């Protein structure tokens, strides 16, 4: 050993990110995660409460669409989401929805929007 000291050369970019740049990187990643969670990536689930005013069906067991007047007076037309159409737990039977319509009973519809179309995921009795 001759007593000399060797140094490790670290590229400047790593030193910069490791100091103040790392804080900006972490803040940017956190902001992106919050925005993605808030927006749901454009396909987030929403819900609306109101009264069913029309049910369009092709049979006793299949609904094509239904119309809901929400508590703000808006009229919304829903198709049934393909992934929810055959699930008996979701409440998509023409007779069930027509009963709510005739009695003017409120329901809450969970839905998502795809290509400008409202797709109902669940109907919950209020």
N, CA, C and O atoms as a printed pandas DataFrame, in Angstrom:
     atom_number atom_name residue_name chain_id  residue_number  x_coord  y_coord  z_coord
0              1         N          UNK        A               1    0.840   -1.165    0.000
1              2        CA          UNK        A               1    0.000    0.000    0.000
2              3         C          UNK        A               1    0.892    1.237    0.000
3              4         O          UNK        A               1    1.807    1.380    0.811
4              5         N          UNK        A               2    0.597    2.083   -0.904
5              6        CA          UNK        A               2    1.427    3.273   -1.035
6              7         C          UNK        A               2    0.818    4.504   -0.366
7              8         O          UNK        A               2    1.415    5.580   -0.413
8              9         N          UNK        A               3   -0.358    4.372    0.256
9             10        CA          UNK        A               3   -0.960    5.487    0.974
10            11         C          UNK        A               3   -1.809    6.395    0.102
11            12         O          UNK        A               3   -2.339    7.392    0.592
12            13         N          UNK        A               4   -1.952    6.072   -1.194
13            14        CA          UNK        A               4   -2.773    6.934   -2.052
14            15         C          UNK        A               4   -4.255    6.618   -1.861
15            16         O          UNK        A               4   -4.615    5.503   -1.485
16            17         N          UNK        A               5   -5.088    7.582   -2.117
17            18        CA          UNK        A               5   -6.527    7.443   -1.953
18            19         C          UNK        A               5   -7.156    7.437   -3.334
19            20         O          UNK        A               5   -6.881    8.311   -4.156
20            21         N          UNK        A               6   -8.003    6.445   -3.584
21            22        CA          UNK        A               6   -8.700    6.428   -4.877
22            23         C          UNK        A               6  -10.113    6.963   -4.670
23            24         O          UNK        A               6  -10.702    6.772   -3.606
24            25         N          UNK        A               7  -10.644    7.616   -5.662
25            26        CA          UNK        A               7  -11.994    8.171   -5.568
26            27         C          UNK        A               7  -12.877    7.514   -6.609
27            28         O          UNK        A               7  -12.413    7.066   -7.657
28            29         N          UNK        A               8  -14.128    7.469   -6.302
29            30        CA          UNK        A               8  -15.120    6.903   -7.211
30            31         C          UNK        A               8  -15.767    8.055   -7.960
31            32         O          UNK        A               8  -16.275    8.999   -7.355
32            33         N          UNK        A               9  -15.744    7.969   -9.255
33            34        CA          UNK        A               9  -16.340    9.024  -10.073
34            35         C          UNK        A               9  -17.810    8.692  -10.313
35            36         O          UNK        A               9  -18.127    7.635  -10.860
36            37         N          UNK        A              10  -18.707    9.592   -9.907
37            38        CA          UNK        A              10  -20.145    9.410  -10.081
38            39         C          UNK        A              10  -20.616   10.427  -11.106
39            40         O          UNK        A              10  -20.307   11.614  -10.991
40            41         N          UNK        A              11  -21.362    9.973  -12.111
41            42        CA          UNK        A              11  -21.863   10.933  -13.097
42            43         C          UNK        A              11  -22.688   12.028  -12.426
43            44         O          UNK        A              11  -23.417   11.778  -11.467
44            45         N          UNK        A              12  -22.557   13.243  -12.949
45            46        CA          UNK        A              12  -23.198   14.413  -12.350
46            47         C          UNK        A              12  -24.723   14.272  -12.270
47            48         O          UNK        A              12  -25.319   14.773  -11.316
48            49         N          UNK        A              13  -25.364   13.620  -13.217
49            50        CA          UNK        A              13  -26.822   13.479  -13.218
50            51         C          UNK        A              13  -27.305   12.755  -11.964
51            52         O          UNK        A              13  -28.335   13.115  -11.394
52            53         N          UNK        A              14  -26.569   11.746  -11.540
53            54        CA          UNK        A              14  -26.977   11.007  -10.351
54            55         C          UNK        A              14  -26.830   11.850   -9.090
55            56         O          UNK        A              14  -27.653   11.755   -8.179
56            57         N          UNK        A              15  -25.822   12.644   -9.035
57            58        CA          UNK        A              15  -25.625   13.504   -7.882
58            59         C          UNK        A              15  -26.757   14.526   -7.813
59            60         O          UNK        A              15  -27.278   14.803   -6.732
60            61         N          UNK        A              16  -27.140   15.087   -8.960
61            62        CA          UNK        A              16  -28.188   16.104   -8.998
62            63         C          UNK        A              16  -29.534   15.507   -8.577
63            64         O          UNK        A              16  -30.246   16.115   -7.777
64            65         N          UNK        A              17  -29.896   14.335   -9.096
65            66        CA          UNK        A              17  -31.164   13.712   -8.721
66            67         C          UNK        A              17  -31.141   13.334   -7.247
67            68         O          UNK        A              17  -32.153   13.444   -6.555
68            69         N          UNK        A              18  -30.001   12.897   -6.777
69            70        CA          UNK        A              18  -29.896   12.497   -5.385
70            71         C          UNK        A              18  -30.043   13.657   -4.420
71            72         O          UNK        A              18  -30.371   13.440   -3.253
72            73         N          UNK        A              19  -29.811   14.873   -4.867
73            74        CA          UNK        A              19  -29.948   16.003   -3.950
74            75         C          UNK        A              19  -31.321   16.647   -4.109
75            76         O          UNK        A              19  -32.316   16.078   -3.660
76            77         N          UNK        A              20  -31.397   17.794   -4.721
77            78        CA          UNK        A              20  -32.654   18.538   -4.812
78            79         C          UNK        A              20  -33.583   17.980   -5.893
79            80         O          UNK        A              20  -34.803   18.075   -5.758
80            81         N          UNK        A              21  -33.038   17.412   -6.944
81            82        CA          UNK        A              21  -33.850   16.856   -8.029
82            83         C          UNK        A              21  -34.705   15.689   -7.574
83            84         O          UNK        A              21  -35.794   15.476   -8.107
84            85         N          UNK        A              22  -34.233   14.937   -6.604
85            86        CA          UNK        A              22  -35.009   13.811   -6.082
86            87         C          UNK        A              22  -36.310   14.265   -5.448
87            88         O          UNK        A              22  -37.325   13.573   -5.532
88            89         N          UNK        A              23  -36.280   15.414   -4.821
89            90        CA          UNK        A              23  -37.491   15.972   -4.217
90            91         C          UNK        A              23  -38.512   16.307   -5.296
91            92         O          UNK        A              23  -39.697   16.012   -5.142
92            93         N          UNK        A              24  -38.058   16.924   -6.392
93            94        CA          UNK        A              24  -38.968   17.254   -7.496
94            95         C          UNK        A              24  -39.505   15.994   -8.157
95            96         O          UNK        A              24  -40.678   15.939   -8.525
96            97         N          UNK        A              25  -38.669   14.994   -8.311
97            98        CA          UNK        A              25  -39.105   13.732   -8.905
98            99         C          UNK        A              25  -40.174   13.075   -8.034
99           100         O          UNK        A              25  -41.191   12.609   -8.548
100          101         N          UNK        A              26  -39.955   13.034   -6.739
101          102        CA          UNK        A              26  -40.936   12.438   -5.823
102          103         C          UNK        A              26  -42.240   13.226   -5.835
103          104         O          UNK        A              26  -43.320   12.635   -5.837
104          105         N          UNK        A              27  -42.151   14.555   -5.844
105          106        CA          UNK        A              27  -43.362   15.383   -5.875
106          107         C          UNK        A              27  -44.139   15.160   -7.170
107          108         O          UNK        A              27  -45.367   15.091   -7.154
108          109         N          UNK        A              28  -43.430   15.049   -8.285
109          110        CA          UNK        A              28  -44.086   14.805   -9.569
110          111         C          UNK        A              28  -44.775   13.457   -9.616
111          112         O          UNK        A              28  -45.895   13.351  -10.115
112          113         N          UNK        A              29  -44.125   12.427   -9.103
113          114        CA          UNK        A              29  -44.734   11.093   -9.075
114          115         C          UNK        A              29  -45.955   11.065   -8.162
115          116         O          UNK        A              29  -46.958   10.430   -8.487
116          117         N          UNK        A              30  -45.875   11.741   -7.035
117          118        CA          UNK        A              30  -47.013   11.806   -6.119
118          119         C          UNK        A              30  -48.188   12.536   -6.766
119          120         O          UNK        A              30  -49.331   12.093   -6.654
120          121         N          UNK        A              31  -47.917   13.638   -7.434
121          122        CA          UNK        A              31  -48.971   14.386   -8.120
122          123         C          UNK        A              31  -49.618   13.536   -9.211
123          124         O          UNK        A              31  -50.842   13.537   -9.346
124          125         N          UNK        A              32  -48.823   12.819   -9.983
125          126        CA          UNK        A              32  -49.368   11.953  -11.035
126          127         C          UNK        A              32  -50.250   10.861  -10.441
127          128         O          UNK        A              32  -51.305   10.554  -10.994
128          129         N          UNK        A              33  -49.837   10.276   -9.333
129          130        CA          UNK        A              33  -50.638    9.224   -8.694
130          131         C          UNK        A              33  -51.962    9.776   -8.177
131          132         O          UNK        A              33  -52.999    9.126   -8.315
132          133         N          UNK        A              34  -51.938   10.961   -7.587
133          134        CA          UNK        A              34  -53.167   11.577   -7.073
134          135         C          UNK        A              34  -54.119   11.901   -8.215
135          136         O          UNK        A              34  -55.317   11.637   -8.113
136          137         N          UNK        A              35  -53.606   12.468   -9.295
137          138        CA          UNK        A              35  -54.457   12.799  -10.441
138          139         C          UNK        A              35  -55.046   11.555  -11.081
139          140         O          UNK        A              35  -56.215   11.549  -11.464
140          141         N          UNK        A              36  -54.258   10.514  -11.198
141          142        CA          UNK        A              36  -54.756    9.269  -11.779
142          143         C          UNK        A              36  -55.844    8.662  -10.903
143          144         O          UNK        A              36  -56.843    8.160  -11.420
144          145         N          UNK        A              37  -55.671    8.698   -9.604
145          146        CA          UNK        A              37  -56.687    8.156   -8.700
146          147         C          UNK        A              37  -57.962    8.996   -8.740
147          148         O          UNK        A              37  -59.063    8.448   -8.696
148          149         N          UNK        A              38  -57.825   10.304   -8.821
149          150        CA          UNK        A              38  -58.995   11.186   -8.838
150          151         C          UNK        A              38  -59.788   11.045  -10.126
151          152         O          UNK        A              38  -61.018   11.082  -10.111
152          153         N          UNK        A              39  -59.091   10.886  -11.233
153          154        CA          UNK        A              39  -59.774   10.783  -12.526
154          155         C          UNK        A              39  -60.185    9.358  -12.833
155          156         O          UNK        A              39  -61.071    9.140  -13.659
156          157         N          UNK        A              40  -59.577    8.404  -12.204
157          158        CA          UNK        A              40  -59.892    7.011  -12.479
158          159         C          UNK        A              40  -59.470    6.587  -13.865
159          160         O          UNK        A              40  -59.961    5.583  -14.381
160          161         N          UNK        A              41  -58.565    7.336  -14.481
161          162        CA          UNK        A              41  -58.119    6.976  -15.804
162          163         C          UNK        A              41  -59.202    7.153  -16.851
163          164         O          UNK        A              41  -59.076    6.613  -17.950
164          165         N          UNK        A              42  -60.264    7.892  -16.551
165          166        CA          UNK        A              42  -61.322    8.120  -17.514
166          167         C          UNK        A              42  -62.411    7.071  -17.474
167          168         O          UNK        A              42  -63.437    7.237  -18.135
168          169         N          UNK        A              43  -62.231    6.015  -16.738
169          170        CA          UNK        A              43  -63.248    4.960  -16.720
170          171         C          UNK        A              43  -63.765    4.721  -15.304
171          172         O          UNK        A              43  -64.183    3.611  -14.973
172          173         N          UNK        A              44  -63.737    5.748  -14.476
173          174        CA          UNK        A              44  -64.142    5.589  -13.088
174          175         C          UNK        A              44  -65.627    5.354  -12.918
175          176         O          UNK        A              44  -66.444    5.755  -13.746
176          177         N          UNK        A              45  -65.947    4.701  -11.835
177          178        CA          UNK        A              45  -67.350    4.404  -11.515
178          179         C          UNK        A              45  -67.976    5.611  -10.834
179          180         O          UNK        A              45  -67.373    6.227   -9.955
180          181         N          UNK        A              46  -69.190    5.938  -11.250
181          182        CA          UNK        A              46  -69.953    7.035  -10.658
182          183         C          UNK        A              46  -71.298    6.490  -10.212
183          184         O          UNK        A              46  -71.641    5.344  -10.502
184          185         N          UNK        A              47  -72.051    7.312   -9.509
185          186        CA          UNK        A              47  -73.396    6.888   -9.122
186          187         C          UNK        A              47  -74.337    8.083   -9.169
187          188         O          UNK        A              47  -73.924    9.237   -9.049
188          189         N          UNK        A              48  -75.618    7.767   -9.348
189          190        CA          UNK        A              48  -76.655    8.786   -9.409
190          191         C          UNK        A              48  -77.917    8.197   -8.798
191          192         O          UNK        A              48  -78.189    7.006   -8.947
192          193         N          UNK        A              49  -78.685    9.033   -8.111
193          194        CA          UNK        A              49  -79.930    8.592   -7.486
194          195         C          UNK        A              49  -81.098    9.311   -8.140
195          196         O          UNK        A              49  -81.039   10.506   -8.426
196          197         N          UNK        A              50  -82.160    8.551   -8.368
197          198        CA          UNK        A              50  -83.350    9.130   -8.964
198          199         C          UNK        A              50  -84.443    8.094   -9.126
199          200         O          UNK        A              50  -84.451    7.063   -8.453
200          201         N          UNK        A              51  -85.381    8.388  -10.046
201          202        CA          UNK        A              51  -86.546    7.538  -10.283
202          203         C          UNK        A              51  -86.491    7.010  -11.713
203          204         O          UNK        A              51  -86.266    7.770  -12.656
204          205         N          UNK        A              52  -86.696    5.714  -11.865
205          206        CA          UNK        A              52  -86.753    5.117  -13.201
206          207         C          UNK        A              52  -88.079    5.527  -13.839
207          208         O          UNK        A              52  -89.142    5.373  -13.238
208          209         N          UNK        A              53  -88.004    6.051  -15.066
209          210        CA          UNK        A              53  -89.226    6.496  -15.737
210          211         C          UNK        A              53  -89.541    5.676  -16.986
211          212         O          UNK        A              53  -90.630    5.807  -17.544
212          213         N          UNK        A              54  -88.598    4.825  -17.439
213          214        CA          UNK        A              54  -88.858    3.988  -18.607
214          215         C          UNK        A              54  -87.902    2.808  -18.603
215          216         O          UNK        A              54  -86.750    2.927  -18.187
216          217         N          UNK        A              55  -88.397    1.660  -19.074
217          218        CA          UNK        A              55  -87.579    0.453  -19.205
218          219         C          UNK        A              55  -87.814   -0.111  -20.599
219          220         O          UNK        A              55  -88.953   -0.380  -20.980
220          221         N          UNK        A              56  -86.743   -0.290  -21.354
221          222        CA          UNK        A              56  -86.817   -0.910  -22.677
222          223         C          UNK        A              56  -86.230   -2.311  -22.568
223          224         O          UNK        A              56  -85.076   -2.479  -22.171
224          225         N          UNK        A              57  -87.033   -3.323  -22.923
225          226        CA          UNK        A              57  -86.549   -4.703  -22.815
226          227         C          UNK        A              57  -86.973   -5.504  -24.035
227          228         O          UNK        A              57  -87.959   -5.183  -24.699
228          229         N          UNK        A              58  -86.207   -6.556  -24.317
229          230        CA          UNK        A              58  -86.512   -7.444  -25.436
230          231         C          UNK        A              58  -87.182   -8.727  -24.977
231          232         O          UNK        A              58  -87.707   -9.483  -25.794
232          233         N          UNK        A              59  -87.166   -8.975  -23.675
233          234        CA          UNK        A              59  -87.790  -10.184  -23.134
234          235         C          UNK        A              59  -88.078   -9.959  -21.653
235          236         O          UNK        A              59  -87.860   -8.867  -21.126
236          237         N          UNK        A              60  -88.562  -10.988  -20.997
237          238        CA          UNK        A              60  -88.837  -10.891  -19.560
238          239         C          UNK        A              60  -87.569  -10.857  -18.717
239          240         O          UNK        A              60  -87.607  -10.498  -17.540
240          241         N          UNK        A              61  -86.448  -11.232  -19.322
241          242        CA          UNK        A              61  -85.208  -11.328  -18.556
242          243         C          UNK        A              61  -84.096  -10.413  -19.055
243          244         O          UNK        A              61  -83.033  -10.349  -18.438
244          245         N          UNK        A              62  -84.319   -9.715  -20.145
245          246        CA          UNK        A              62  -83.230   -8.903  -20.715
246          247         C          UNK        A              62  -83.669   -7.450  -20.910
247          248         O          UNK        A              62  -84.696   -7.170  -21.528
248          249         N          UNK        A              63  -82.867   -6.540  -20.369
249          250        CA          UNK        A              63  -83.109   -5.104  -20.511
250          251         C          UNK        A              63  -82.178   -4.558  -21.589
251          252         O          UNK        A              63  -80.980   -4.842  -21.589
252          253         N          UNK        A              64  -82.738   -3.774  -22.506
253          254        CA          UNK        A              64  -81.900   -3.062  -23.477
254          255         C          UNK        A              64  -81.374   -1.770  -22.863
255          256         O          UNK        A              64  -80.184   -1.464  -22.943
256          257         N          UNK        A              65  -82.291   -1.016  -22.246
257          258        CA          UNK        A              65  -81.909    0.250  -21.624
258          259         C          UNK        A              65  -83.001    0.671  -20.645
259          260         O          UNK        A              65  -84.108    0.131  -20.649
260          261         N          UNK        A              66  -82.668    1.634  -19.821
261          262        CA          UNK        A              66  -83.679    2.240  -18.956
262          263         C          UNK        A              66  -83.348    3.714  -18.792
263          264         O          UNK        A              66  -82.206    4.139  -18.965
264          265         N          UNK        A              67  -84.367    4.476  -18.456
265          266        CA          UNK        A              67  -84.226    5.923  -18.315
266          267         C          UNK        A              67  -84.489    6.303  -16.866
267          268         O          UNK        A              67  -85.451    5.845  -16.250
268          269         N          UNK        A              68  -83.620    7.144  -16.339
269          270        CA          UNK        A              68  -83.705    7.586  -14.947
270          271         C          UNK        A              68  -83.797    9.108  -14.922
271          272         O          UNK        A              68  -83.050    9.785  -15.628
272          273         N          UNK        A              69  -84.695    9.642  -14.127
273          274        CA          UNK        A              69  -84.724   11.085  -13.859
274          275         C          UNK        A              69  -84.061   11.265  -12.504
275          276         O          UNK        A              69  -84.570   10.807  -11.481
276          277         N          UNK        A              70  -82.912   11.944  -12.512
277          278        CA          UNK        A              70  -82.173   12.079  -11.254
278          279         C          UNK        A              70  -82.779   13.170  -10.377
279          280         O          UNK        A              70  -83.701   13.874  -10.789
280          281         N          UNK        A              71  -82.253   13.296   -9.175
281          282        CA          UNK        A              71  -82.800   14.238   -8.191
282          283         C          UNK        A              71  -82.601   15.698   -8.581
283          284         O          UNK        A              71  -83.193   16.588   -7.972
284          285         N          UNK        A              72  -81.768   15.951   -9.599
285          286        CA          UNK        A              72  -81.578   17.313  -10.110
286          287         C          UNK        A              72  -82.460   17.590  -11.321
287          288         O          UNK        A              72  -82.397   18.678  -11.894
288          289         N          UNK        A              73  -83.293   16.605  -11.721
289          290        CA          UNK        A              73  -84.193   16.786  -12.848
290          291         C          UNK        A              73  -83.635   16.378  -14.197
291          292         O          UNK        A              73  -84.333   16.479  -15.206
292          293         N          UNK        A              74  -82.395   15.919  -14.236
293          294        CA          UNK        A              74  -81.809   15.468  -15.502
294          295         C          UNK        A              74  -82.365   14.106  -15.872
295          296         O          UNK        A              74  -82.674   13.297  -14.996
296          297         N          UNK        A              75  -82.495   13.848  -17.168
297          298        CA          UNK        A              75  -82.935   12.548  -17.666
298          299         C          UNK        A              75  -81.723   11.837  -18.255
299          300         O          UNK        A              75  -81.067   12.360  -19.156
300          301         N          UNK        A              76  -81.429   10.647  -17.747
301          302        CA          UNK        A              76  -80.263    9.875  -18.174
302          303         C          UNK        A              76  -80.716    8.530  -18.716
303          304         O          UNK        A              76  -81.537    7.852  -18.100
304          305         N          UNK        A              77  -80.182    8.144  -19.872
305          306        CA          UNK        A              77  -80.497    6.844  -20.467
306          307         C          UNK        A              77  -79.292    5.935  -20.262
307          308         O          UNK        A              77  -78.167    6.285  -20.617
308          309         N          UNK        A              78  -79.546    4.757  -19.681
309          310        CA          UNK        A              78  -78.490    3.798  -19.388
310          311         C          UNK        A              78  -78.663    2.536  -20.214
311          312         O          UNK        A              78  -79.766    2.000  -20.325
312          313         N          UNK        A              79  -77.573    2.069  -20.789
313          314        CA          UNK        A              79  -77.504    0.705  -21.302
314          315         C          UNK        A              79  -76.924   -0.128  -20.161
315          316         O          UNK        A              79  -76.384    0.419  -19.199
316          317         N          UNK        A              80  -77.035   -1.433  -20.269
317          318        CA          UNK        A              80  -76.489   -2.305  -19.224
318          319         C          UNK        A              80  -75.067   -2.697  -19.614
319          320         O          UNK        A              80  -74.829   -3.139  -20.738
320          321         N          UNK        A              81  -74.127   -2.537  -18.695
321          322        CA          UNK        A              81  -72.740   -2.917  -18.965
322          323         C          UNK        A              81  -72.672   -4.414  -19.238
323          324         O          UNK        A              81  -73.276   -5.202  -18.510
324          325         N          UNK        A              82  -71.943   -4.818  -20.279
325          326        CA          UNK        A              82  -71.860   -6.248  -20.608
326          327         C          UNK        A              82  -71.393   -7.115  -19.442
327          328         O          UNK        A              82  -71.854   -8.246  -19.290
328          329         N          UNK        A              83  -70.484   -6.596  -18.617
329          330        CA          UNK        A              83  -69.975   -7.381  -17.493
330          331         C          UNK        A              83  -70.966   -7.464  -16.337
331          332         O          UNK        A              83  -70.729   -8.213  -15.389
332          333         N          UNK        A              84  -72.069   -6.717  -16.387
333          334        CA          UNK        A              84  -73.070   -6.755  -15.318
334          335         C          UNK        A              84  -74.398   -7.339  -15.776
335          336         O          UNK        A              84  -75.251   -7.655  -14.946
336          337         N          UNK        A              85  -74.588   -7.486  -17.075
337          338        CA          UNK        A              85  -75.894   -7.858  -17.630
338          339         C          UNK        A              85  -76.425   -9.189  -17.111
339          340         O          UNK        A              85  -77.628   -9.312  -16.881
340          341         N          UNK        A              86  -75.584  -10.168  -16.924
341          342        CA          UNK        A              86  -76.043  -11.501  -16.537
342          343         C          UNK        A              86  -75.883  -11.807  -15.058
343          344         O          UNK        A              86  -76.073  -12.949  -14.639
344          345         N          UNK        A              87  -75.540  -10.809  -14.267
345          346        CA          UNK        A              87  -75.342  -11.022  -12.838
346          347         C          UNK        A              87  -76.655  -10.762  -12.096
347          348         O          UNK        A              87  -77.102   -9.617  -12.027
348          349         N          UNK        A              88  -77.279  -11.803  -11.542
349          350        CA          UNK        A              88  -78.573  -11.622  -10.874
350          351         C          UNK        A              88  -78.504  -10.715   -9.647
351          352         O          UNK        A              88  -79.536  -10.216   -9.196
352          353         N          UNK        A              89  -77.336  -10.497   -9.110
353          354        CA          UNK        A              89  -77.189   -9.651   -7.923
354          355         C          UNK        A              89  -77.277   -8.163   -8.255
355          356         O          UNK        A              89  -77.458   -7.345   -7.353
356          357         N          UNK        A              90  -77.154   -7.801   -9.521
357          358        CA          UNK        A              90  -77.095   -6.393   -9.886
358          359         C          UNK        A              90  -78.463   -5.762  -10.115
359          360         O          UNK        A              90  -78.544   -4.543  -10.266
360          361         N          UNK        A              91  -79.537   -6.540  -10.148
361          362        CA          UNK        A              91  -80.882   -5.986  -10.216
362          363         C          UNK        A              91  -81.375   -5.615  -11.593
363          364         O          UNK        A              91  -82.279   -4.789  -11.714
364          365         N          UNK        A              92  -80.811   -6.199  -12.642
365          366        CA          UNK        A              92  -81.186   -5.837  -14.004
366          367         C          UNK        A              92  -82.231   -6.777  -14.584
367          368         O          UNK        A              92  -81.970   -7.476  -15.564
368          369         N          UNK        A              93  -83.401   -6.794  -13.983
369          370        CA          UNK        A              93  -84.525   -7.558  -14.520
370          371         C          UNK        A              93  -85.628   -6.565  -14.863
371          372         O          UNK        A              93  -85.933   -5.687  -14.056
372          373         N          UNK        A              94  -86.233   -6.686  -16.049
373          374        CA          UNK        A              94  -87.257   -5.718  -16.455
374          375         C          UNK        A              94  -88.372   -5.556  -15.426
375          376         O          UNK        A              94  -88.774   -4.432  -15.128
376          377         N          UNK        A              95  -88.878   -6.661  -14.880
377          378        CA          UNK        A              95  -89.964   -6.576  -13.901
378          379         C          UNK        A              95  -89.566   -5.817  -12.654
379          380         O          UNK        A              95  -90.355   -5.041  -12.115
380          381         N          UNK        A              96  -88.351   -6.037  -12.194
381          382        CA          UNK        A              96  -87.849   -5.356  -11.001
382          383         C          UNK        A              96  -87.780   -3.849  -11.236
383          384         O          UNK        A              96  -88.242   -3.063  -10.409
384          385         N          UNK        A              97  -87.201   -3.453  -12.367
385          386        CA          UNK        A              97  -87.078   -2.024  -12.643
386          387         C          UNK        A              97  -88.437   -1.383  -12.922
387          388         O          UNK        A              97  -88.670   -0.236  -12.540
388          389         N          UNK        A              98  -89.330   -2.112  -13.583
389          390        CA          UNK        A              98  -90.670   -1.564  -13.843
390          391         C          UNK        A              98  -91.452   -1.361  -12.545
391          392         O          UNK        A              98  -92.224   -0.409  -12.428
392          393         N          UNK        A              99  -91.253   -2.249  -11.574
393          394        CA          UNK        A              99  -91.903   -2.084  -10.268
394          395         C          UNK        A              99  -91.463   -0.773   -9.624
395          396         O          UNK        A              99  -92.285   -0.034   -9.082
396          397         N          UNK        A             100  -90.165   -0.489   -9.684
397          398        CA          UNK        A             100  -89.657    0.785   -9.147
398          399         C          UNK        A             100  -90.243    1.964   -9.910
399          400         O          UNK        A             100  -90.580    2.987   -9.315
400          401         N          UNK        A             101  -90.365    1.824  -11.229
401          402        CA          UNK        A             101  -90.913    2.916  -12.041
402          403         C          UNK        A             101  -92.373    3.185  -11.682
403          404         O          UNK        A             101  -92.768    4.339  -11.514
404          405         N          UNK        A             102  -93.172    2.131  -11.564
405          406        CA          UNK        A             102  -94.596    2.304  -11.252
406          407         C          UNK        A             102  -94.816    2.909   -9.872
407          408         O          UNK        A             102  -95.730    3.712   -9.680
408          409         N          UNK        A             103  -93.985    2.528   -8.919
409          410        CA          UNK        A             103  -94.119    3.030   -7.551
410          411         C          UNK        A             103  -93.372    4.351   -7.341
411          412         O          UNK        A             103  -93.449    4.946   -6.266
412          413         N          UNK        A             104  -92.653    4.806   -8.366
413          414        CA          UNK        A             104  -91.831    6.026   -8.270
414          415         C          UNK        A             104  -90.852    5.939   -7.100
415          416         O          UNK        A             104  -90.604    6.928   -6.410
416          417         N          UNK        A             105  -90.304    4.749   -6.887
417          418        CA          UNK        A             105  -89.323    4.529   -5.821
418          419         C          UNK        A             105  -87.933    4.906   -6.316
419          420         O          UNK        A             105  -87.560    4.619   -7.454
420          421         N          UNK        A             106  -87.188    5.545   -5.450
421          422        CA          UNK        A             106  -85.834    5.944   -5.813
422          423         C          UNK        A             106  -84.890    4.754   -5.810
423          424         O          UNK        A             106  -85.011    3.835   -5.000
424          425         N          UNK        A             107  -83.946    4.801   -6.742
425          426        CA          UNK        A             107  -82.870    3.821   -6.823
426          427         C          UNK        A             107  -81.566    4.586   -7.013
427          428         O          UNK        A             107  -81.560    5.742   -7.436
428          429         N          UNK        A             108  -80.476    3.924   -6.694
429          430        CA          UNK        A             108  -79.160    4.468   -6.992
430          431         C          UNK        A             108  -78.529    3.586   -8.051
431          432         O          UNK        A             108  -78.450    2.367   -7.895
432          433         N          UNK        A             109  -78.081    4.211   -9.129
433          434        CA          UNK        A             109  -77.453    3.498  -10.236
434          435         C          UNK        A             109  -75.960    3.784  -10.203
435          436         O          UNK        A             109  -75.540    4.941  -10.237
436          437         N          UNK        A             110  -75.158    2.721  -10.135
437          438        CA          UNK        A             110  -73.712    2.851  -10.291
438          439         C          UNK        A             110  -73.425    2.605  -11.762
439          440         O          UNK        A             110  -73.962    1.674  -12.361
440          441         N          UNK        A             111  -72.574    3.444  -12.339
441          442        CA          UNK        A             111  -72.350    3.347  -13.779
442          443         C          UNK        A             111  -70.961    3.851  -14.147
443          444         O          UNK        A             111  -70.252    4.447  -13.336
444          445         N          UNK        A             112  -70.602    3.590  -15.391
445          446        CA          UNK        A             112  -69.397    4.170  -15.971
446          447         C          UNK        A             112  -69.767    4.697  -17.352
447          448         O          UNK        A             112  -70.779    4.298  -17.929
448          449         N          UNK        A             113  -68.958    5.574  -17.863
449          450        CA          UNK        A             113  -69.203    6.129  -19.191
450          451         C          UNK        A             113  -68.127    5.627  -20.139
451          452         O          UNK        A             113  -66.935    5.732  -19.853
452          453         N          UNK        A             114  -68.556    5.083  -21.267
453          454        CA          UNK        A             114  -67.632    4.619  -22.300
454          455         C          UNK        A             114  -68.109    5.136  -23.643
455          456         O          UNK        A             114  -69.243    4.882  -24.047
456          457         N          UNK        A             115  -67.249    5.855  -24.327
457          458        CA          UNK        A             115  -67.562    6.389  -25.656
458          459         C          UNK        A             115  -68.881    7.154  -25.667
459          460         O          UNK        A             115  -69.662    7.030  -26.611
460          461         N          UNK        A             116  -69.131    7.934  -24.636
461          462        CA          UNK        A             116  -70.330    8.752  -24.563
462          463         C          UNK        A             116  -71.585    8.016  -24.140
463          464         O          UNK        A             116  -72.653    8.623  -24.063
464          465         N          UNK        A             117  -71.486    6.722  -23.863
465          466        CA          UNK        A             117  -72.645    5.921  -23.453
466          467         C          UNK        A             117  -72.557    5.630  -21.959
467          468         O          UNK        A             117  -71.488    5.294  -21.448
468          469         N          UNK        A             118  -73.688    5.760  -21.259
469          470        CA          UNK        A             118  -73.743    5.448  -19.833
470          471         C          UNK        A             118  -74.048    3.965  -19.677
471          472         O          UNK        A             118  -75.080    3.488  -20.150
472          473         N          UNK        A             119  -73.156    3.236  -19.016
473          474        CA          UNK        A             119  -73.308    1.793  -18.820
474          475         C          UNK        A             119  -73.573    1.503  -17.348
475          476         O          UNK        A             119  -72.709    1.709  -16.496
476          477         N          UNK        A             120  -74.774    1.026  -17.064
477          478        CA          UNK        A             120  -75.161    0.721  -15.686
478          479         C          UNK        A             120  -74.429   -0.523  -15.202
479          480         O          UNK        A             120  -74.358   -1.531  -15.906
480          481         N          UNK        A             121  -73.890   -0.440  -14.000
481          482        CA          UNK        A             121  -73.182   -1.557  -13.373
482          483         C          UNK        A             121  -74.024   -2.221  -12.291
483          484         O          UNK        A             121  -73.974   -3.439  -12.118
484          485         N          UNK        A             122  -74.811   -1.404  -11.553
485          486        CA          UNK        A             122  -75.646   -1.888  -10.454
486          487         C          UNK        A             122  -76.832   -0.963  -10.282
487          488         O          UNK        A             122  -76.750    0.234  -10.557
488          489         N          UNK        A             123  -77.933   -1.529   -9.824
489          490        CA          UNK        A             123  -79.086   -0.740   -9.393
490          491         C          UNK        A             123  -79.387   -1.165   -7.963
491          492         O          UNK        A             123  -79.617   -2.344   -7.692
492          493         N          UNK        A             124  -79.384   -0.199   -7.050
493          494        CA          UNK        A             124  -79.600   -0.489   -5.633
494          495         C          UNK        A             124  -80.874    0.218   -5.187
495          496         O          UNK        A             124  -81.046    1.415   -5.417
496          497         N          UNK        A             125  -81.765   -0.537   -4.545
497          498        CA          UNK        A             125  -83.000    0.031   -3.999
498          499         C          UNK        A             125  -82.656    1.012   -2.891
499          500         O          UNK        A             125  -81.718    0.783   -2.127
500          501         N          UNK        A             126  -83.408    2.103   -2.799
501          502        CA          UNK        A             126  -83.172    3.109   -1.757
502          503         C          UNK        A             126  -84.126    2.911   -0.610
503          504         O          UNK        A             126  -84.083    3.661    0.365
